[in-house]
């Protein structure tokens, strides 16, 4: 991979504070550093997108129109994003786009005419980085209080906050530094933080 062509973000808990099954655009609050991080990517010509599971639609807690209104508010505060991908299905629906399956990432990469290998997915739970892996993209986990400890331990790249994750993408990217720092014979099962140190 020569450069990062696009960064795809999870929405809730990553770009904006998580409000479970949010149907109210007035409750949208960007996480600290989100505007600046996105501005830094766009200034470098990196495309940006959102890939978000919204199972509240399948559960009858939200409508598609609700999701659209909240997304429009996110776009107004943090956009414009180059692509949006939304999965409205539930965990038991077998949908190929619902993370941790790779469908949304592959679709978004296709819309951006970018190889998935040139994409980074930033999210706050294991499903986000697993979807990236399955799509052939790179994932960075930014843990929040709802992130399980085993998800953090399993993630190849972990950042303490969104700004650090984006800075790592622009300065690295982190998987290239990790590969350079890995001693000969080291296994691939250990997690590394975005500085390339073993974690």
SETOR-947650 format. One line per 3 residues: their letters; for each residue y, x, z of C-alpha. Coordinates in steps of 0.25 Angstrom, whole numbers, plus 5000, padded with zeros to 4 digits. Each point is the difference from the previous one (the first is absolute). Last residue first. Example, Ala and Ser with C-alpha at 12.3 -4.5 7.8 and 13.67 -1.06 7.14 Angstrom:
# residues 2
SA> 4996,5055,5029; 4986,4994,5002
//
This chain:
# residues 199
XXX> 4985,5003,5093; 4999,5013,4992; 5014,5004,4995
XXX> 5004,4997,4986; 5014,4996,5004; 4996,4985,4997
XXX> 4990,4999,5011; 4985,5004,4997; 4988,4992,5002
XXX> 4986,5007,5000; 4989,4995,4991; 5003,5010,4988
XXX> 4992,5011,5007; 5006,5014,5001; 4992,5010,4992
XXX> 5011,5009,4996; 5012,4997,5009; 5009,4988,4997
XXX> 5015,5003,4999; 5001,5000,4985; 4992,4987,5000
XXX> 5009,4994,5011; 5013,5005,4992; 4995,4993,4987
XXX> 4996,4987,5008; 5014,5000,5006; 5008,4999,4988
XXX> 5007,5008,5002; 5015,4999,5003; 5003,4986,4994
XXX> 4987,4994,5005; 5002,5006,5014; 5014,4995,5000
XXX> 4994,4986,4997; 4990,5001,5012; 5011,5005,5009
XXX> 5010,4989,4997; 4989,4990,5002; 4996,5004,5014
XXX> 4990,5009,5008; 4992,5004,4987; 4985,5001,4998
XXX> 4992,5005,4988; 4985,5000,4999; 4999,4988,5008
XXX> 4987,4999,5008; 5006,5003,5014; 5012,4990,4997
XXX> 4990,4989,4997; 4992,5003,5012; 5012,4999,5009
XXX> 5002,4986,4994; 5014,4997,4995; 5007,4988,5006
XXX> 5009,5009,5008; 5005,5006,4987; 4994,5012,4992
XXX> 5006,5005,4988; 4988,5003,4991; 5002,5008,4987
XXX> 4991,4997,4988; 4997,5007,4987; 4996,4992,4987
XXX> 4986,5000,4994; 4999,4985,5002; 4990,5000,5011
XXX> 5008,5010,5007; 5012,4992,5000; 4993,4988,5004
XXX> 4995,5008,5012; 5014,5004,5003; 5005,4986,5001
XXX> 4987,4995,5007; 5001,5010,5011; 5013,4994,5005
XXX> 5015,5004,5000; 5003,5002,4985; 5005,5010,4990
XXX> 4993,5001,4986; 5002,5012,4991; 4999,4999,4985
XXX> 4998,5011,4990; 4985,4999,5001; 5002,4985,4997
XXX> 5005,5004,4986; 5013,4994,4998; 5004,4990,4989
XXX> 5008,4992,5011; 4993,4987,4998; 4987,5008,4999
XXX> 5003,5007,5014; 5003,4986,5006; 4986,4995,4994
XXX> 4992,5011,5005; 5007,4999,5014; 4998,4985,5001
XXX> 4985,5001,4996; 4996,5012,5009; 4992,4992,5011
XXX> 5005,5004,5014; 5008,4992,4997; 4999,4986,4993
XXX> 5000,5002,4985; 4985,4998,4997; 5000,4987,5007
XXX> 4987,4997,5007; 5006,4988,5007; 4995,5003,5014
XXX> 5012,5009,5004; 5010,4989,4995; 5008,5000,4987
XXX> 5015,5000,4997; 5000,5014,4995; 5014,5005,4996
XXX> 5004,5011,4990; 5015,5003,4998; 5005,5010,4990
XXX> 5012,5008,4998; 5006,4998,5013; 5015,4996,5001
XXX> 5000,5001,5011; 5002,5002,5015; 5008,4988,5005
XXX> 5000,4991,4988; 4986,5004,4997; 4995,4997,5014
XXX> 5008,4986,4999; 4993,4997,4986; 4987,5003,5007
XXX> 5002,4990,5011; 5004,4990,4990; 4988,5003,4991
XXX> 4991,4999,5012; 5005,4986,5004; 4999,4996,4986
XXX> 4985,5004,5000; 4999,4991,5012; 4997,5005,5014
XXX> 4991,4996,5011; 4989,4994,4992; 4990,5011,5002
XXX> 5000,5004,4986; 5015,5001,5000; 5000,5007,5013
XXX> 4991,5011,4993; 5012,5007,4995; 4995,5014,4997
XXX> 5011,5008,4994; 5002,5011,4990; 5015,5004,4998
XXX> 5006,5009,4990; 5008,5012,4998; 5003,5009,4988
XXX> 5003,5015,5002; 5013,5004,4993; 5004,5010,5010
XXX> 5012,4991,5005; 4990,4989,5000; 4991,5007,5010
XXX> 5012,5004,5009; 5006,4986,5000; 4986,4994,5004
XXX> 5000,5010,5012; 5015,4996,5004; 4997,4985,4999
XXX> 4988,5001,5009; 5005,5010,5011; 4997,4990,5011
XXX> 4992,4988,4996; 5006,4989,4992; 5002,4987,5007
XXX> 4996,4987,4993; 5001,4988,5010; 5011,4993,4991
XXX> 4990,4999,4989; 4991,4991,5008; 4986,4997,4995
XXX> 4994,5012,5009; 4985,5000,5001; 5001,5009,5012
XXX> 5013,5007,5001; 4998,5015,4998; 5013,5008,4999
XXX> 5004,5003,4986; 4996,5011,4990; 4987,5004,5007
XXX> 4996,4990,5011; 5000,4989,4989; 5002,5005,4986
XXX> 4990,5010,4996; 5007,5010,4991; 4997,5006,4986
XXX> 5006,5013,4997; 5001,5004,4985; 4999,5011,4990
XXX> 4997,5011,5010; 4999,5013,4993; 4990,5010,4994
X> 4987,4994,5004
//
